[in-house]
Every structure is written in C-alpha cells, then in structure tokens.
Amino acid sequence: MFAAQGPTFRELAVQALSSVERGYDLLAPKFDHTPFRTPESVLTPVSRVLRRLGPFGSGLDLCCGTGAGIDVLRQVCRERVTGVDISAGMLAAGRARARMTAAAPRVEWVRADARALPFGPVFDLVVSFGAFGHFLPRERPGLFAQVHSVLRPGGRFAFPIVAPARPGTPDYWTLLAFDAAMRVRNALWHPKFVMYYRTFGLTDVRAELARTGFDVQLHALPELGQRPDGSPRCRLVVATRGRLT
C-alpha cells in the first residue's frame, strides 16, 4: 500500500489519533509517498478539461496539501497560483517540492482555514482534490459560499467526484467499513479526525452549489473508466459564478 519511504504503521496510528491539522502536520514529510496524494491518473484528465475551458488568469488550490492541484493550476493559469491549507506541515512540504522546479507561474502558499478564506474576489479558477471528506455536511454551504466569495464573476470552481460504489461490491464495503471506523474513533477519542467521504454525494453537492449561486456543469472523465451501466465512473464538477449584470 505504501512506498518504502512512506509512513510506518506507528506513524499512521499517531496521525489518526490527532486532530486533522496536527495529523497532517505529522504526515506531511511522507505524504507524497502514500496513496492519499491525488494520483496523476486523476490530475491528467482534469487538466485536459480545464485546458479546454481556459486559459485562466489566477488560480487557487483549496486545501492544497503538498500541491497536487498546484501542478494542474500551473498548466492552465497565466498569472498567479495560490495554495491554501490549514496544515503548516503540508504547506512546508509543498514549498520544498515547488522549489525543485522552475515552472511558472510562481506559487504563493497561504495557511488558512478553507471555511474563512483571507481573500477577496481575485481568482478565476478554484480547484480542490480529495479534501471534502474533512468537512461535515452542515459545513458545506459555508465552504461553498467562501469559494464563491473569492471568485471573480464568471470564475469557476472545479473538482472531480467519483460515482458511489454499488451496494454489495468490495468498494462499497470498504468505504462503509472506513466510515464506521472513523465514527467509532470519533465517538471514543478526542480531538476528532473528520474524514467521511461517503457523505459527499453528487446530488446533494450539486444542489448546494446551485443554492450558493453557482451554475453547475458536469464533464465526464472517460480515462477513469465507466460503471456497468455505461455512465462515467468519475466526473469533473465545474461550478461557475454568475457574472454581474
């Protein structure tokens, strides 16, 4: 499951018993050697769609971690790229990784809570990868409102979303078991570590984005396969902030 340079079982256990922020601070030096980092197999098709929709001026990677989404933004943004995350450790790892490449545009790294973004409406594109399980369903309207507030009129908020696993399949039972384990852990141990990916469903998310003021479109990512009924296994959600009249 992990590369040789990845975390040990003990390190993962300590991380899992910490808060979200502290847990990622601990995991940061080895995060890129775990399956938790968004793989190129996802980043590449997302980049393909965004290149078709762009180019963009400035971009924000929301909950950027060590910068997987930064690589996507550098391909489609001409001016400014910013990564924002609550974990100082993940930001430090991202900065160190970015210094190893001379790719433009230059990246700014900002420590902040995604639920209270310290920006005005200065971005043309916001992306996020794999972070939404860290927010409870009741927090999503506020989160989406924050994204809406930092986008210029006509700006876009893009993120991939995977179709739910069919009941009875191995993926279904794996996700169910993981969700149950997290809920037991949080009932018995504090601080809580929020990671409930089964709660982030397309129907609810699409409705919440629309209520926030976004126009929502879906783009299939055929590189990531199809479900047995022929529908895409993964789509890119592209939510556009309306232009001022």
Secondary structure, 3 states (H helix, E strand, C coil): CCCCCCCCHHHHHHHHCCCHHHHHHHHHHHHHHCCCCCCHHHHHHHHHHHHHHCCEEEEEEECCCCCHHHHHHHHHEEEEEEEEECCHHHHHHHHHHHCCCCCCCCEEEEECCCCCCCCCCCEEEEECCCCHHHCCHHHHHHHHHHHHHHEEEEEEEEEEEECCCCCCCHHHHHHHHHHHHHHHHHHHCCCCCCCCHHHCCHHHHHHHHHHHCEEEEEEECHHHCECCCCCECEEEEEEEECCCC
